[in-house]
Amino acid sequence: MPARDRKYSAKGPASEIHLRRLTADEAILKLEQYLNDAFMAGLSQVSIVHGKGTGTLRQVVQEQLAKHPLVKSYRLGEYGEGGTGATIVQLVPR
């Protein structure tokens, strides 16, 4: 996996993941792994960058977030956070 796709350091996952240009199935798999890693690393908030495009990837991501047990809440990004091209996720406390 290219370094830009998986920005993990010795401290754990980055607070942001990019899912642009992935198929829905690829994005779901990558999102699931990332949320688990972020939770285990103790992150409380993460940013999911899915891009604007047709909105299909955003919809798929938010459907997954709505039923994910580690997700406390989520919202679209605001100005400076990626707008509708990103979703900001609050994870449940560890």
Chimera marker file (.cmm) of the C-alpha trace (Angstrom):
<marker_set name="trace">
<marker id="1" x="0.000" y="0.000" z="0.000" r="1" g="1" b="0" radius="0.5"/>
<marker id="2" x="1.502" y="3.400" z="-0.945" r="1" g="1" b="0" radius="0.5"/>
<marker id="3" x="2.735" y="5.568" z="1.922" r="1" g="1" b="0" radius="0.5"/>
<marker id="4" x="0.218" y="8.330" z="1.181" r="1" g="1" b="0" radius="0.5"/>
<marker id="5" x="-2.696" y="5.906" z="1.562" r="1" g="1" b="0" radius="0.5"/>
<marker id="6" x="-1.731" y="4.707" z="5.003" r="1" g="1" b="0" radius="0.5"/>
<marker id="7" x="-0.277" y="7.488" z="7.104" r="1" g="1" b="0" radius="0.5"/>
<marker id="8" x="0.636" y="5.541" z="10.210" r="1" g="1" b="0" radius="0.5"/>
<marker id="9" x="3.575" y="6.345" z="12.392" r="1" g="1" b="0" radius="0.5"/>
<marker id="10" x="4.964" y="4.762" z="15.524" r="1" g="1" b="0" radius="0.5"/>
<marker id="11" x="2.250" y="6.715" z="17.354" r="1" g="1" b="0" radius="0.5"/>
<marker id="12" x="-0.589" y="5.169" z="15.342" r="1" g="1" b="0" radius="0.5"/>
<marker id="13" x="-2.918" y="6.292" z="12.560" r="1" g="1" b="0" radius="0.5"/>
<marker id="14" x="-3.203" y="9.863" z="11.311" r="1" g="1" b="0" radius="0.5"/>
<marker id="15" x="-6.323" y="11.808" z="12.261" r="1" g="1" b="0" radius="0.5"/>
<marker id="16" x="-7.426" y="11.853" z="8.603" r="1" g="1" b="0" radius="0.5"/>
<marker id="17" x="-7.989" y="9.247" z="5.920" r="1" g="1" b="0" radius="0.5"/>
<marker id="18" x="-8.464" y="9.821" z="2.184" r="1" g="1" b="0" radius="0.5"/>
<marker id="19" x="-10.965" y="7.631" z="0.348" r="1" g="1" b="0" radius="0.5"/>
<marker id="20" x="-11.233" y="9.600" z="-2.897" r="1" g="1" b="0" radius="0.5"/>
<marker id="21" x="-11.059" y="7.628" z="-6.135" r="1" g="1" b="0" radius="0.5"/>
<marker id="22" x="-11.888" y="4.340" z="-4.409" r="1" g="1" b="0" radius="0.5"/>
<marker id="23" x="-14.844" y="2.145" z="-5.242" r="1" g="1" b="0" radius="0.5"/>
<marker id="24" x="-17.559" y="1.892" z="-2.598" r="1" g="1" b="0" radius="0.5"/>
<marker id="25" x="-16.372" y="-1.596" z="-1.620" r="1" g="1" b="0" radius="0.5"/>
<marker id="26" x="-12.736" y="-0.509" z="-1.341" r="1" g="1" b="0" radius="0.5"/>
<marker id="27" x="-13.738" y="2.533" z="0.710" r="1" g="1" b="0" radius="0.5"/>
<marker id="28" x="-15.840" y="0.476" z="3.142" r="1" g="1" b="0" radius="0.5"/>
<marker id="29" x="-12.977" y="-1.948" z="3.806" r="1" g="1" b="0" radius="0.5"/>
<marker id="30" x="-10.451" y="0.842" z="4.271" r="1" g="1" b="0" radius="0.5"/>
<marker id="31" x="-12.838" y="2.849" z="6.475" r="1" g="1" b="0" radius="0.5"/>
<marker id="32" x="-13.563" y="-0.142" z="8.729" r="1" g="1" b="0" radius="0.5"/>
<marker id="33" x="-9.872" y="-0.830" z="9.309" r="1" g="1" b="0" radius="0.5"/>
<marker id="34" x="-9.125" y="2.853" z="9.865" r="1" g="1" b="0" radius="0.5"/>
<marker id="35" x="-11.909" y="3.340" z="12.440" r="1" g="1" b="0" radius="0.5"/>
<marker id="36" x="-10.713" y="0.322" z="14.396" r="1" g="1" b="0" radius="0.5"/>
<marker id="37" x="-7.105" y="1.540" z="14.296" r="1" g="1" b="0" radius="0.5"/>
<marker id="38" x="-8.096" y="5.090" z="15.285" r="1" g="1" b="0" radius="0.5"/>
<marker id="39" x="-10.151" y="3.810" z="18.219" r="1" g="1" b="0" radius="0.5"/>
<marker id="40" x="-7.349" y="1.547" z="19.433" r="1" g="1" b="0" radius="0.5"/>
<marker id="41" x="-4.928" y="4.491" z="19.185" r="1" g="1" b="0" radius="0.5"/>
<marker id="42" x="-7.222" y="6.539" z="21.421" r="1" g="1" b="0" radius="0.5"/>
<marker id="43" x="-8.229" y="9.154" z="18.848" r="1" g="1" b="0" radius="0.5"/>
<marker id="44" x="-11.458" y="10.941" z="19.733" r="1" g="1" b="0" radius="0.5"/>
<marker id="45" x="-12.064" y="12.682" z="16.395" r="1" g="1" b="0" radius="0.5"/>
<marker id="46" x="-11.092" y="11.789" z="12.844" r="1" g="1" b="0" radius="0.5"/>
<marker id="47" x="-11.704" y="13.241" z="9.404" r="1" g="1" b="0" radius="0.5"/>
<marker id="48" x="-12.831" y="11.097" z="6.477" r="1" g="1" b="0" radius="0.5"/>
<marker id="49" x="-12.029" y="12.727" z="3.122" r="1" g="1" b="0" radius="0.5"/>
<marker id="50" x="-14.331" y="11.283" z="0.466" r="1" g="1" b="0" radius="0.5"/>
<marker id="51" x="-14.439" y="14.165" z="-1.996" r="1" g="1" b="0" radius="0.5"/>
<marker id="52" x="-17.457" y="15.924" z="-3.442" r="1" g="1" b="0" radius="0.5"/>
<marker id="53" x="-18.013" y="14.299" z="-6.851" r="1" g="1" b="0" radius="0.5"/>
<marker id="54" x="-21.480" y="12.844" z="-7.302" r="1" g="1" b="0" radius="0.5"/>
<marker id="55" x="-21.946" y="12.307" z="-3.574" r="1" g="1" b="0" radius="0.5"/>
<marker id="56" x="-22.102" y="8.526" z="-3.873" r="1" g="1" b="0" radius="0.5"/>
<marker id="57" x="-18.969" y="7.876" z="-1.827" r="1" g="1" b="0" radius="0.5"/>
<marker id="58" x="-20.113" y="10.364" z="0.842" r="1" g="1" b="0" radius="0.5"/>
<marker id="59" x="-23.431" y="8.522" z="1.061" r="1" g="1" b="0" radius="0.5"/>
<marker id="60" x="-21.756" y="5.106" z="1.375" r="1" g="1" b="0" radius="0.5"/>
<marker id="61" x="-19.372" y="6.405" z="4.050" r="1" g="1" b="0" radius="0.5"/>
<marker id="62" x="-22.154" y="7.987" z="6.081" r="1" g="1" b="0" radius="0.5"/>
<marker id="63" x="-24.296" y="4.841" z="5.840" r="1" g="1" b="0" radius="0.5"/>
<marker id="64" x="-21.402" y="2.884" z="7.317" r="1" g="1" b="0" radius="0.5"/>
<marker id="65" x="-20.793" y="5.477" z="10.028" r="1" g="1" b="0" radius="0.5"/>
<marker id="66" x="-24.481" y="5.463" z="11.025" r="1" g="1" b="0" radius="0.5"/>
<marker id="67" x="-24.308" y="1.806" z="12.017" r="1" g="1" b="0" radius="0.5"/>
<marker id="68" x="-20.714" y="1.549" z="13.223" r="1" g="1" b="0" radius="0.5"/>
<marker id="69" x="-20.399" y="0.718" z="16.947" r="1" g="1" b="0" radius="0.5"/>
<marker id="70" x="-17.282" y="2.888" z="17.451" r="1" g="1" b="0" radius="0.5"/>
<marker id="71" x="-18.903" y="6.050" z="16.035" r="1" g="1" b="0" radius="0.5"/>
<marker id="72" x="-20.503" y="8.415" z="18.532" r="1" g="1" b="0" radius="0.5"/>
<marker id="73" x="-21.529" y="11.026" z="15.950" r="1" g="1" b="0" radius="0.5"/>
<marker id="74" x="-20.574" y="12.458" z="12.570" r="1" g="1" b="0" radius="0.5"/>
<marker id="75" x="-21.183" y="15.579" z="10.493" r="1" g="1" b="0" radius="0.5"/>
<marker id="76" x="-20.109" y="17.124" z="7.227" r="1" g="1" b="0" radius="0.5"/>
<marker id="77" x="-16.991" y="19.226" z="7.354" r="1" g="1" b="0" radius="0.5"/>
<marker id="78" x="-17.311" y="22.962" z="7.753" r="1" g="1" b="0" radius="0.5"/>
<marker id="79" x="-15.350" y="25.693" z="5.996" r="1" g="1" b="0" radius="0.5"/>
<marker id="80" x="-11.676" y="24.869" z="6.473" r="1" g="1" b="0" radius="0.5"/>
<marker id="81" x="-12.433" y="21.196" z="7.224" r="1" g="1" b="0" radius="0.5"/>
<marker id="82" x="-13.190" y="20.140" z="3.651" r="1" g="1" b="0" radius="0.5"/>
<marker id="83" x="-16.836" y="21.178" z="3.451" r="1" g="1" b="0" radius="0.5"/>
<marker id="84" x="-19.074" y="18.549" z="1.880" r="1" g="1" b="0" radius="0.5"/>
<marker id="85" x="-15.970" y="16.676" z="0.694" r="1" g="1" b="0" radius="0.5"/>
<marker id="86" x="-15.201" y="15.472" z="4.220" r="1" g="1" b="0" radius="0.5"/>
<marker id="87" x="-17.014" y="13.965" z="7.158" r="1" g="1" b="0" radius="0.5"/>
<marker id="88" x="-15.884" y="14.661" z="10.721" r="1" g="1" b="0" radius="0.5"/>
<marker id="89" x="-16.366" y="11.715" z="13.064" r="1" g="1" b="0" radius="0.5"/>
<marker id="90" x="-16.488" y="11.621" z="16.867" r="1" g="1" b="0" radius="0.5"/>
<marker id="91" x="-15.491" y="8.201" z="18.160" r="1" g="1" b="0" radius="0.5"/>
<marker id="92" x="-16.840" y="6.662" z="21.351" r="1" g="1" b="0" radius="0.5"/>
<marker id="93" x="-14.512" y="7.093" z="24.345" r="1" g="1" b="0" radius="0.5"/>
<marker id="94" x="-12.102" y="4.256" z="24.926" r="1" g="1" b="0" radius="0.5"/>
<link id1="1" id2="2" r="1" g="1" b="0" radius="0.2"/>
<link id1="2" id2="3" r="1" g="1" b="0" radius="0.2"/>
<link id1="3" id2="4" r="1" g="1" b="0" radius="0.2"/>
<link id1="4" id2="5" r="1" g="1" b="0" radius="0.2"/>
<link id1="5" id2="6" r="1" g="1" b="0" radius="0.2"/>
<link id1="6" id2="7" r="1" g="1" b="0" radius="0.2"/>
<link id1="7" id2="8" r="1" g="1" b="0" radius="0.2"/>
<link id1="8" id2="9" r="1" g="1" b="0" radius="0.2"/>
<link id1="9" id2="10" r="1" g="1" b="0" radius="0.2"/>
<link id1="10" id2="11" r="1" g="1" b="0" radius="0.2"/>
<link id1="11" id2="12" r="1" g="1" b="0" radius="0.2"/>
<link id1="12" id2="13" r="1" g="1" b="0" radius="0.2"/>
<link id1="13" id2="14" r="1" g="1" b="0" radius="0.2"/>
<link id1="14" id2="15" r="1" g="1" b="0" radius="0.2"/>
<link id1="15" id2="16" r="1" g="1" b="0" radius="0.2"/>
<link id1="16" id2="17" r="1" g="1" b="0" radius="0.2"/>
<link id1="17" id2="18" r="1" g="1" b="0" radius="0.2"/>
<link id1="18" id2="19" r="1" g="1" b="0" radius="0.2"/>
<link id1="19" id2="20" r="1" g="1" b="0" radius="0.2"/>
<link id1="20" id2="21" r="1" g="1" b="0" radius="0.2"/>
<link id1="21" id2="22" r="1" g="1" b="0" radius="0.2"/>
<link id1="22" id2="23" r="1" g="1" b="0" radius="0.2"/>
<link id1="23" id2="24" r="1" g="1" b="0" radius="0.2"/>
<link id1="24" id2="25" r="1" g="1" b="0" radius="0.2"/>
<link id1="25" id2="26" r="1" g="1" b="0" radius="0.2"/>
<link id1="26" id2="27" r="1" g="1" b="0" radius="0.2"/>
<link id1="27" id2="28" r="1" g="1" b="0" radius="0.2"/>
<link id1="28" id2="29" r="1" g="1" b="0" radius="0.2"/>
<link id1="29" id2="30" r="1" g="1" b="0" radius="0.2"/>
<link id1="30" id2="31" r="1" g="1" b="0" radius="0.2"/>
<link id1="31" id2="32" r="1" g="1" b="0" radius="0.2"/>
<link id1="32" id2="33" r="1" g="1" b="0" radius="0.2"/>
<link id1="33" id2="34" r="1" g="1" b="0" radius="0.2"/>
<link id1="34" id2="35" r="1" g="1" b="0" radius="0.2"/>
<link id1="35" id2="36" r="1" g="1" b="0" radius="0.2"/>
<link id1="36" id2="37" r="1" g="1" b="0" radius="0.2"/>
<link id1="37" id2="38" r="1" g="1" b="0" radius="0.2"/>
<link id1="38" id2="39" r="1" g="1" b="0" radius="0.2"/>
<link id1="39" id2="40" r="1" g="1" b="0" radius="0.2"/>
<link id1="40" id2="41" r="1" g="1" b="0" radius="0.2"/>
<link id1="41" id2="42" r="1" g="1" b="0" radius="0.2"/>
<link id1="42" id2="43" r="1" g="1" b="0" radius="0.2"/>
<link id1="43" id2="44" r="1" g="1" b="0" radius="0.2"/>
<link id1="44" id2="45" r="1" g="1" b="0" radius="0.2"/>
<link id1="45" id2="46" r="1" g="1" b="0" radius="0.2"/>
<link id1="46" id2="47" r="1" g="1" b="0" radius="0.2"/>
<link id1="47" id2="48" r="1" g="1" b="0" radius="0.2"/>
<link id1="48" id2="49" r="1" g="1" b="0" radius="0.2"/>
<link id1="49" id2="50" r="1" g="1" b="0" radius="0.2"/>
<link id1="50" id2="51" r="1" g="1" b="0" radius="0.2"/>
<link id1="51" id2="52" r="1" g="1" b="0" radius="0.2"/>
<link id1="52" id2="53" r="1" g="1" b="0" radius="0.2"/>
<link id1="53" id2="54" r="1" g="1" b="0" radius="0.2"/>
<link id1="54" id2="55" r="1" g="1" b="0" radius="0.2"/>
<link id1="55" id2="56" r="1" g="1" b="0" radius="0.2"/>
<link id1="56" id2="57" r="1" g="1" b="0" radius="0.2"/>
<link id1="57" id2="58" r="1" g="1" b="0" radius="0.2"/>
<link id1="58" id2="59" r="1" g="1" b="0" radius="0.2"/>
<link id1="59" id2="60" r="1" g="1" b="0" radius="0.2"/>
<link id1="60" id2="61" r="1" g="1" b="0" radius="0.2"/>
<link id1="61" id2="62" r="1" g="1" b="0" radius="0.2"/>
<link id1="62" id2="63" r="1" g="1" b="0" radius="0.2"/>
<link id1="63" id2="64" r="1" g="1" b="0" radius="0.2"/>
<link id1="64" id2="65" r="1" g="1" b="0" radius="0.2"/>
<link id1="65" id2="66" r="1" g="1" b="0" radius="0.2"/>
<link id1="66" id2="67" r="1" g="1" b="0" radius="0.2"/>
<link id1="67" id2="68" r="1" g="1" b="0" radius="0.2"/>
<link id1="68" id2="69" r="1" g="1" b="0" radius="0.2"/>
<link id1="69" id2="70" r="1" g="1" b="0" radius="0.2"/>
<link id1="70" id2="71" r="1" g="1" b="0" radius="0.2"/>
<link id1="71" id2="72" r="1" g="1" b="0" radius="0.2"/>
<link id1="72" id2="73" r="1" g="1" b="0" radius="0.2"/>
<link id1="73" id2="74" r="1" g="1" b="0" radius="0.2"/>
<link id1="74" id2="75" r="1" g="1" b="0" radius="0.2"/>
<link id1="75" id2="76" r="1" g="1" b="0" radius="0.2"/>
<link id1="76" id2="77" r="1" g="1" b="0" radius="0.2"/>
<link id1="77" id2="78" r="1" g="1" b="0" radius="0.2"/>
<link id1="78" id2="79" r="1" g="1" b="0" radius="0.2"/>
<link id1="79" id2="80" r="1" g="1" b="0" radius="0.2"/>
<link id1="80" id2="81" r="1" g="1" b="0" radius="0.2"/>
<link id1="81" id2="82" r="1" g="1" b="0" radius="0.2"/>
<link id1="82" id2="83" r="1" g="1" b="0" radius="0.2"/>
<link id1="83" id2="84" r="1" g="1" b="0" radius="0.2"/>
<link id1="84" id2="85" r="1" g="1" b="0" radius="0.2"/>
<link id1="85" id2="86" r="1" g="1" b="0" radius="0.2"/>
<link id1="86" id2="87" r="1" g="1" b="0" radius="0.2"/>
<link id1="87" id2="88" r="1" g="1" b="0" radius="0.2"/>
<link id1="88" id2="89" r="1" g="1" b="0" radius="0.2"/>
<link id1="89" id2="90" r="1" g="1" b="0" radius="0.2"/>
<link id1="90" id2="91" r="1" g="1" b="0" radius="0.2"/>
<link id1="91" id2="92" r="1" g="1" b="0" radius="0.2"/>
<link id1="92" id2="93" r="1" g="1" b="0" radius="0.2"/>
<link id1="93" id2="94" r="1" g="1" b="0" radius="0.2"/>
</marker_set>
